[in-house]
Amino acid sequence: MEEDKQLANVVIYTDGACKGNPGPGGWGAMLRSADGSVKELFGGELATTNNRMEMMAVIQALAILKRPCRVTLYVDSQYVLKGITEWLTSWKAKGWKTAAKQPVKNVDLWQKLDQLVSHGGHTIDWRWVKGHAGDPGNERADVL
């Protein structure tokens, strides 16, 4: 774990939303480094889903990191949290099929996220935060 001490600390808050599902949607991410500097990211799509926007926020936040970091990553999406921490290993083992033998939804984004997590060199502490409950980081990501 000696090399883990060398990693920069980054806190990330992400959020995604959609008007209609599917419909126009957007995502936002706020990254704060240990020195207090903040980077904000945001984007959107005209025809998308809430889950895709939640995932895009995480993907874009991790993709912008230029070197391996110790990341505390807050999401308000149980879909993203459970997907990455509980379901992903099984989906991959089953050829990207669910327990019901159906194709995994949003497989393109799950594969991108898997790549970033497994090959980015980051140590990620995944945390769930209740959305729209006053957490300043989550509220900022929501605004973005």
C-alpha positions, 0 to 999 in steps of 0.5 A: 500500500506504499504506492497508495500514499502517493495518490492525490485525493479527489472528491467527486460529486455527480448527478444526472437528470432527464425531462421525460424518460427518454427525453432531453437530459443533462449531467454534472460533476464537481471535482474537488482536489485536496488543495481545495481547487474545484473543477466543474463539468457538465453536458447533455443529450437531446434524447436520453434517459436518466440512468444514462445521464447519471452514468455519463456524469461518473464517466466524464468525471473519472475520464478527466483525471490525468493520473491515478487518484484516491477518489471518494465518489458520491452518487445519488443513483442506486442504479450506478452504485449497485451496478458498479459495486454489485452487478458488474462482475456478474454481468461480465461473467455472463457475457453482459447479460442480466440474471434474467438472461436479458441484455444489460441496458446501457452496456456501452456506458457500463463498458466505458465505466468498467474500463475507467475503473479497472484500468485507471489506476484509481482507488475509488470509495463509492458512496451513495448520497440522498439526492435533493437532501441538502448535501452541498456537493450533490446540490452543486452537481444537480445544478450543473 
